[in-house]
Amino acid sequence: MRIAFCILLLWASQDLYGQQYGVQWVIGDRESVLDFRNDTLTNYPIGPEMPMFLTSANICDSSGNLLFYTNGIYIAGADGNQIENGDSLSPCASEFQQACCGLDIPQGAMFLPMPGNSRYFYLFHTAEDTVNGHRPGTLYYSVIDKNGNGGAGSVISKNNAYYHGIFREGGMTACKHANGRDWWITWGDIYNTYYTFLVGPDGIRDTIKQTIGPSYYTGIDVGYSKFSQDGSKYATGCYQGPILIMDFDRCIGEFSNPVTITNQDKSSSALEFSPNGQFLYVTNSINLTQFDLSLPNPQQDSVTLYQADSSDQAQMGMLQLAPDGKIYASCFAGGFYLIHAVTSPDLKGDSSMYVDTALMTLTTNSLQFPNMINYQLGPLIGSGCDTIWSVDIKNVVANNLLRVMPNPADKYLYVEMGMQGNYEFDLINETGQVIARKESWQVDIFDTEHLASGLYLLNVIDKISGTSVTRKKIMVTHYLSK
């Protein structure tokens, strides 16, 4: 237990407490926002209009406030206006890349918080810039200063070409490194090679090239890829071809154990993992299939949850797991003010509860949700690569600025700082998740009665500076009544 706590403490010294980067989604042809910050999902309009087709990405700040969104052509702020120097992304002469419509590459853009620095954000993006103009040939990155231009945001470095190849038309995604701070970005080419890029505080540091699984050199190789919520599994597919599922090592960024399955008609336009990672949901626009990955052969026990008939024009586009634990599906064709949902995706078969027209929206949507990843994923405790800081454990734990009682705690935990200030108290479990948060000038109380017995970390953040000022180990123990 002592080793696990030391690992957790090392991780907690980083700026990893902002876990709300993906709680709002910008969707649609006339832009509205799906807001998952409260118990009830709401949606509100945003403007001016940014034309979107397949490429869509957005990101919030650590508190869940919308910061930026893009269609792959330019970047807008929360007010809908283009941010400073946010124009002319991914330069190319392709007729498919037009300001009128947005870039038409699914998962063709993605925002990431810069590791170790809460002020800057990366936008990774691409263009249809190969010889025939139908596939991406360059991975670009741009850097955004959220405090730039008086707080409206500014692109301070743009269209940096990092890697050249012939990538599949879509399927760029990312997963948190096992250290809980850095990022792995992965993308496949039109054959069976996968490129994995490690992004750390000093930029893109490593590129891993790995040949594995089937070839995706088909007539329509439009791709879509996802990691499971714990980062241990990766799945990818394309509109004409098989679905590939692999294990992923968050320490070294390598894939292994490829398993191939096929959806109906041997095609898939989108896929998504259930929150617990047991099930993979796949659509090819006219059906939705659930595969049980806990079985030796997921193909044999697949379940069709939705099958379109001739009267169903809304059909199904992209799939994405939301912060409320549901999997949402956009429409395949435009003109519909609605999205579908799987409301209990951790359950098998019909118990997963597919709902057609689960939510009416303020805008039409066609084939796009913003390219979201699991921003909340923490370090892989006990993996051997989950420590990245050298800190004095004894001095940190013994810090006398913070008073807690009782410790061990049973029903409640009283916390008090030695002097007044603008504080945020975060209670963190052993997997690195912030499970309770209080804001106070000096004193507060946590309800621990319903927490599992075990080791926790209390981290105190100075809200003015945004830095951690002290932290302390907390033991929760529930005593049996005599």
C-alpha positions in Angstrom: 0.0 0.0 0.0 2.9 2.4 0.8 4.3 1.9 -2.7 0.9 2.6 -4.3 0.5 5.8 -2.3 4.0 7.0 -3.2 3.2 6.5 -6.9 -0.1 8.3 -6.5 1.6 11.2 -4.7 4.2 11.6 -7.4 1.4 11.9 -10.0 -0.6 14.3 -7.8 2.2 16.8 -7.9 1.3 17.5 -11.6 -1.3 19.8 -13.0 -3.8 17.0 -13.8 -6.8 18.0 -11.8 -8.7 19.6 -14.7 -10.9 16.7 -15.9 -13.6 18.6 -17.7 -12.0 19.1 -21.1 -14.7 17.0 -22.9 -17.9 17.9 -21.1 -19.3 20.0 -23.9 -19.7 19.0 -27.6 -20.1 21.4 -30.5 -22.3 19.8 -33.1 -24.2 20.5 -36.3 -24.5 22.5 -39.4 -25.7 25.6 -37.5 -23.7 25.0 -34.4 -25.2 24.2 -31.0 -23.5 22.7 -27.9 -24.4 19.5 -26.1 -23.7 20.4 -22.4 -23.0 17.4 -20.1 -21.9 19.5 -17.1 -25.1 18.9 -15.1 -27.3 15.9 -14.3 -29.6 16.7 -17.2 -28.1 17.0 -20.7 -28.9 20.3 -22.3 -28.1 22.0 -25.6 -27.7 25.7 -26.4 -27.0 27.6 -29.6 -23.7 29.1 -30.5 -22.7 31.4 -33.4 -21.7 32.8 -35.8 -22.1 29.7 -37.9 -19.1 27.5 -38.7 -19.8 25.1 -41.6 -19.0 21.5 -40.6 -19.2 18.2 -42.4 -17.0 15.3 -41.2 -14.1 17.1 -39.4 -15.0 18.4 -36.0 -13.2 19.0 -32.7 -13.5 21.1 -29.6 -12.2 21.4 -26.1 -13.1 23.0 -22.8 -11.0 24.4 -20.0 -10.3 22.4 -16.8 -13.6 23.7 -15.3 -15.7 22.7 -18.3 -16.1 26.1 -20.0 -16.0 25.9 -23.8 -12.7 27.3 -25.2 -12.2 26.4 -28.9 -13.7 24.4 -31.8 -12.7 23.8 -35.4 -13.9 22.3 -38.6 -10.4 21.6 -39.8 -10.2 24.9 -41.7 -10.1 27.5 -38.9 -10.5 27.7 -35.1 -13.2 29.6 -33.3 -13.6 30.7 -29.7 -16.5 30.1 -27.4 -18.2 33.2 -28.9 -18.2 31.6 -32.4 -15.7 34.1 -33.8 -12.4 33.0 -35.4 -9.5 33.4 -32.8 -6.4 35.4 -33.6 -4.3 33.7 -36.3 -6.7 30.8 -36.3 -7.3 30.8 -40.0 -5.8 28.7 -43.0 -5.2 25.4 -41.2 -3.5 22.5 -43.0 -2.7 24.2 -46.3 -3.5 22.2 -49.4 -4.9 22.7 -52.9 -7.5 20.0 -52.6 -11.0 20.9 -53.8 -12.3 18.8 -50.9 -10.9 21.3 -48.4 -13.1 24.3 -48.6 -14.0 27.1 -46.2 -17.6 26.7 -47.3 -18.0 23.2 -45.9 -15.2 22.3 -43.6 -12.7 19.5 -44.0 -14.3 16.1 -44.8 -12.0 13.7 -42.8 -13.6 12.0 -39.8 -11.4 12.5 -36.7 -9.3 14.8 -38.9 -8.6 17.2 -36.0 -8.1 16.8 -32.3 -7.4 19.1 -29.3 -5.0 18.1 -26.5 -4.0 20.0 -23.4 -0.3 20.6 -23.4 1.3 18.2 -20.9 2.6 20.1 -17.8 1.2 23.5 -18.8 -2.4 24.5 -18.3 -2.1 27.6 -20.5 -1.4 26.1 -23.9 -3.3 23.6 -26.1 -2.3 21.6 -29.1 -4.5 21.2 -32.2 -3.4 18.2 -34.3 -4.9 18.3 -37.8 -4.4 17.2 -41.3 -5.5 17.8 -44.9 -6.3 15.9 -48.1 -2.9 16.7 -49.5 -1.7 13.5 -51.2 -1.2 13.5 -54.9 -4.7 12.4 -55.8 -6.2 14.7 -53.1 -8.3 12.0 -51.5 -6.2 11.1 -48.5 -4.2 12.9 -45.7 -0.5 13.1 -46.3 0.7 15.2 -43.4 0.2 15.4 -39.6 0.2 19.0 -38.6 0.1 20.6 -35.2 -0.7 24.1 -34.0 -0.3 25.6 -30.5 -3.0 27.8 -29.0 -2.4 30.2 -26.1 -5.8 30.4 -24.2 -4.7 33.7 -22.6 -3.6 35.3 -25.9 -5.4 38.3 -27.4 -6.7 39.5 -24.1 -8.1 36.1 -23.1 -9.9 35.4 -26.4 -7.2 32.9 -27.4 -4.5 33.1 -30.0 -2.7 30.6 -32.3 1.0 31.2 -31.5 2.5 28.5 -33.8 0.6 27.1 -36.8 0.7 24.4 -39.4 3.9 22.7 -38.1 4.3 19.6 -40.3 5.5 16.8 -38.1 5.1 13.6 -40.2 4.5 12.8 -43.9 2.9 9.6 -45.1 -0.2 8.3 -46.8 -2.7 8.0 -43.9 -6.1 6.5 -44.0 -8.9 9.1 -44.5 -9.7 9.5 -40.8 -9.2 7.6 -37.6 -6.7 9.8 -35.7 -7.2 9.4 -31.9 -5.2 9.6 -28.7 -4.8 7.9 -25.3 -3.1 9.1 -22.1 0.4 7.7 -21.4 0.6 5.4 -18.3 2.4 8.3 -16.5 -1.0 10.2 -16.5 0.5 13.3 -18.1 1.7 12.7 -21.6 -0.3 11.6 -24.7 0.0 8.8 -27.3 -1.5 9.9 -30.7 -2.1 7.0 -33.1 -3.1 6.9 -36.8 -3.0 4.1 -39.4 -1.9 4.3 -43.0 -3.8 2.8 -46.0 -2.1 -0.6 -45.5 -1.5 -2.1 -42.0 1.0 0.2 -40.5 0.3 2.3 -37.4 2.1 5.4 -36.3 2.1 6.3 -32.7 3.5 9.7 -31.5 4.4 10.5 -27.9 3.5 14.1 -26.9 5.2 15.4 -23.7 6.0 18.8 -22.1 8.8 19.3 -24.7 6.7 18.5 -27.7 6.4 15.4 -29.9 9.3 13.3 -28.7 9.0 9.8 -30.2 7.5 8.1 -33.3 6.7 4.4 -33.2 6.0 2.6 -36.5 4.3 -0.8 -36.2 3.0 -3.2 -38.9 0.1 -5.3 -37.5 -3.3 -6.5 -38.5 -5.1 -6.5 -41.9 -4.6 -4.1 -44.8 -7.0 -1.2 -45.2 -6.1 -0.5 -48.8 -9.7 -0.6 -50.1 -11.8 1.4 -52.4 -13.3 3.4 -49.5 -10.9 3.4 -46.6 -12.5 6.1 -44.5 -11.5 5.2 -41.0 -12.7 5.6 -37.4 -10.8 4.6 -34.3 -11.3 4.5 -30.6 -9.5 3.5 -27.4 -11.4 1.9 -24.5 -11.8 4.1 -21.4 -8.9 2.5 -19.6 -6.7 2.7 -22.6 -6.0 -1.0 -22.7 -7.9 -1.7 -26.0 -7.9 -0.1 -29.4 -10.4 -0.6 -32.2 -10.5 0.7 -35.8 -12.5 0.0 -38.8 -13.4 1.5 -42.2 -16.4 1.9 -44.5 -15.3 -1.0 -46.6 -13.3 -3.5 -44.6 -12.9 -5.5 -41.3 -12.8 -4.2 -37.7 -9.5 -4.6 -35.9 -9.2 -4.9 -32.1 -5.9 -4.8 -30.4 -4.3 -4.5 -26.9 -2.4 -1.3 -26.2 0.5 -0.8 -23.9 0.2 2.7 -22.4 3.8 2.5 -21.2 5.6 1.9 -24.5 2.9 2.8 -27.0 2.7 -0.5 -28.8 -0.1 -2.7 -30.0 -0.4 -6.5 -29.7 -2.9 -9.4 -30.0 -4.8 -8.3 -33.1 -8.3 -9.7 -33.5 -10.4 -9.2 -36.6 -14.2 -9.2 -36.8 -16.6 -8.0 -39.4 -19.8 -6.0 -39.2 -22.8 -6.6 -41.4 -22.0 -6.1 -45.1 -18.3 -6.0 -44.0 -18.4 -2.3 -43.4 -18.4 0.2 -40.5 -18.8 4.0 -40.4 -18.1 4.3 -36.7 -17.4 2.4 -33.5 -17.2 2.9 -29.8 -16.4 1.0 -26.6 -18.8 0.6 -23.7 -17.6 2.4 -20.5 -16.4 -0.9 -18.9 -14.7 -2.0 -22.2 -16.6 -5.3 -22.5 -18.6 -4.3 -25.5 -17.8 -2.8 -28.8 -20.6 -1.0 -30.7 -20.3 -0.7 -34.5 -22.5 1.0 -37.1 -22.5 1.1 -40.9 -25.3 3.7 -40.9 -28.1 1.2 -41.4 -27.5 -1.0 -38.4 -26.0 -1.0 -34.9 -24.2 -4.1 -33.7 -22.9 -5.0 -30.2 -19.9 -7.3 -29.9 -19.0 -8.9 -26.6 -15.2 -8.7 -26.3 -15.1 -10.9 -23.2 -15.8 -13.9 -25.4 -13.2 -16.0 -27.2 -14.9 -15.2 -30.5 -16.9 -11.9 -30.3 -18.2 -12.5 -33.8 -20.3 -15.5 -32.9 -22.4 -13.8 -30.2 -23.0 -10.3 -31.8 -26.3 -8.6 -31.3 -28.1 -6.3 -33.7 -29.7 -3.5 -31.7 -30.9 -1.4 -34.7 -31.7 -2.2 -38.3 -33.0 0.6 -40.6 -35.9 0.0 -42.9 -36.8 1.8 -46.1 -38.8 4.5 -44.2 -35.9 5.4 -41.8 -34.0 8.3 -43.4 -32.3 9.6 -40.2 -30.2 6.4 -39.9 -26.9 6.5 -38.0 -23.6 8.4 -38.4 -20.9 8.7 -35.8 -20.8 7.0 -32.4 -19.3 8.5 -29.2 -19.3 7.8 -25.5 -20.4 10.8 -23.5 -19.6 12.0 -20.0 -23.0 10.8 -18.8 -22.1 7.2 -19.7 -24.3 6.9 -22.7 -23.2 6.3 -26.3 -24.7 8.8 -28.7 -25.2 8.4 -32.5 -25.4 11.3 -35.0 -27.5 11.0 -38.1 -26.1 9.6 -41.3 -27.9 12.1 -43.5 -28.4 15.8 -42.8 -31.6 17.6 -42.2 -32.6 16.0 -38.9 -32.7 17.7 -35.6 -32.0 14.6 -33.5 -29.5 12.1 -32.2 -29.9 8.5 -31.1 -28.5 6.8 -28.0 -27.5 3.6 -26.2 -28.5 4.4 -22.7 -27.0 1.4 -20.8 -24.0 0.4 -22.9 -22.4 -1.7 -20.2 -25.3 -4.2 -20.4 -25.6 -7.0 -22.9 -28.0 -7.2 -25.8 -31.3 -5.5 -25.6 -30.6 -4.6 -22.0 -28.3 -1.9 -23.3 -31.4 0.0 -24.3 -31.0 1.5 -27.7 -33.3 4.6 -28.1 -34.1 5.9 -31.6 -34.4 9.7 -31.5 -33.2 10.0 -27.9 -32.6 13.7 -28.0 -34.0 16.6 -30.1 -31.2 19.1 -31.0 -31.1 22.7 -31.9 -29.3 22.0 -35.2 -29.2 19.4 -37.9 -26.2 17.1 -37.8 -24.7 14.8 -40.4 -21.9 12.4 -39.9 -20.0 14.3 -37.2 -19.4 14.5 -33.5 -16.3 16.3 -32.2 -13.3 14.1 -31.9 -13.2 13.4 -28.2 -10.9 11.2 -26.2 -10.8 10.2 -22.5 -9.3 13.3 -21.0 -10.0 12.0 -17.5 -7.7 8.9 -17.7 -5.0 9.0 -15.0 -1.8 7.1 -14.5 -1.7 3.3 -14.7 -0.8 2.6 -11.0 1.7 -0.2 -10.6 2.7 -0.2 -14.2 6.3 0.8 -13.6 6.0 3.9 -15.8 3.6 5.8 -13.7 6.1 8.1 -12.0 7.5 11.2 -13.7 8.4 13.6 -10.9 11.2 13.5 -8.3 9.7 14.9 -5.1 10.5 14.5 -1.4 7.7 12.2 -0.2 8.5 12.7 3.5 8.4 16.5 3.2 5.2 16.6 1.2 3.3 14.2 3.5 4.5 15.9 6.6 3.5 19.4 5.4 1.8 21.0 8.5 -0.1 23.6 6.5 -3.0 21.2 6.3 -5.0 19.8 9.3 -7.3 16.8 8.8 -9.4 14.9 11.3 -10.3 12.2 12.0 -7.7 10.2 10.1 -8.6 7.3 9.5 -12.0 8.7 8.6 -15.3 6.9 8.9 -18.3 9.1 8.3 -16.7 12.5 7.7 -13.4 14.2 7.1 -12.8 17.7 8.5 -10.1 19.7 6.6 -8.5 23.0 7.7 -5.8 25.1 6.2 -3.4 27.0 8.6 -4.2 30.3 7.0 -7.0 31.8 5.0 -6.9 31.7 1.2 -8.8 30.8 -2.0 -8.5 27.0 -1.9 -9.7 24.0 -3.8 -9.7 20.7 -1.9 -9.6 17.6 -4.1 -10.1 14.1 -2.7 -8.4 11.6 -5.1 -8.7 7.8 -5.1 -5.9 5.4 -6.0 -6.6 5.3 -9.7 -6.0 9.1 -9.8 -9.7 10.2 -10.1 -10.9 13.3 -8.3 -14.0 11.8 -6.5 -14.9 14.8 -4.4 -14.1 18.5 -4.6 -14.7 21.4 -2.2 -13.9 25.1 -2.6 -13.3 27.1 0.6 -11.4 30.0 2.2 -10.1 27.7 5.0 -12.4 25.0 6.3 -14.6 22.3 4.8 -16.0 18.8 5.5 -16.1 15.8 3.2 -18.8 13.1 3.5 -16.8 9.8 3.6 -19.5 7.5 4.8 -20.3 6.1 1.3 -16.6 5.9 0.2 -14.9 2.5 0.0 -12.4 1.8 2.7 -8.9 2.4 1.4 -6.2 5.0 0.8 -7.0 8.4 -0.7 -5.0 11.6 -1.3 -6.2 15.1 -0.3 -4.7 17.7 -2.6 -5.0 21.5 -1.8 -4.8 23.9 -4.7 -4.3 27.7 -4.5 -7.0 28.9 -6.9 -5.3 32.2 -7.5 -2.0 30.7 -8.7 -3.4 27.3 -9.9 -0.7 25.4 -8.1 -0.8 22.6 -5.5 0.3 24.0 -2.1 0.0 20.9 0.1 -1.3 17.3 0.1 -1.9 14.6 2.6 -2.6 10.9 2.7 -6.1 10.0 4.0 -7.2 6.6 5.1 -10.9 5.7 5.0 -11.9 2.9 7.4 -15.5 1.9 8.2 -15.8 0.3 11.6 -18.3 -2.4 12.2 -20.8 -1.7 15.0 -20.4 -4.0 17.9 
